């Protein structure tokens, strides 16, 4: 016999009785138990004595096993939501050629941490002195995979890629992946890719910036520090992927053309004669326009390269804050 909780709801709002009534009864099935309760309460003056006054709206099994089943059903709904949302978010933004070993390891991690977090489930378990993530230093280094785990792995890689960061698969020493110490200073894939840009590309980008800067500010090349301009453009181009560099001048041209009004608001506020003139030192360089594009595209990568090159962090930070928060149309300027 199974114990059930049966909830009945009042159908007539004018009836003075309670809006919800709960009864408990034992039976071999939901149908048998509901029938038993209704029969017992169909007498005059009882809940079901007046036809249609109350109706059963919920029947829940109260046994320990039912609670576990309910938890499992809730967990499965949660995982379905994770899988659908992660897949929908990443669709169209898939990372380019993700490292298969890295995806596999992240899949294993998310499968252990999210999909099957119960330490009592079958699989490899840590010894007391080891980390509790579920892996072990002993062979055969069993790994686990799941659809939600892989979806979350790709979601993480796409998210980091969007913000200008990359993860590398751990380098192995011998057969044991944990034998290679974790080095926080190990360069990311983007740092390895972001080498110095060719001089010809720097000049093409300088030309694009110069044309738009002159149109917005009314200044000309005689008033610009062209040596500093080249240096800043060179730094910005290090955050452009190799595969995108050939077409980047045209990409920048389109970007600046579409944001002409916003660039004008930036100059009116922080350029010569503006209310906050002198607060952003980079505003004196046409190269600040390519920095605006990079701030929108790869802000974290730009910050890393900028700091690595020994540039003043405050200068970039002030331009970034002004571009992101002080030039929107909703500000009314």
Buried (B, 14 or more C-beta within 10 A) or exposed (E): EBBBBBBBEBEEEEEEEEEEBEBEBEBEEBEBBBEBBBEEBEEEEEBBEBEEBBEBEEBBBEEEEBEEEEEEEEBEEEBEEBBEEBBEBBEEEEBEEBBEEBBBBBBBBBBBEBBBEEEEEEBBEBEEEBEEEBBBEEEEBEBBBBBBBBBBBBBBBBBBBBEBBBBEBBEEEEEEBBEEEEEEEEBBBBBEBBEEBEEEBBEBBBEBBBBBBBEBBEBEEEEBEBEBBBBBBBBBBBBBEEEEBEEBBEBBBEBBEEBEEBBBBBBBBBBEEBEEEEEBBBBBBBBBBBBBBBBBBBBBBBBBBBEEEEBEEEBBEBBBEBBEEBBEEEEEE
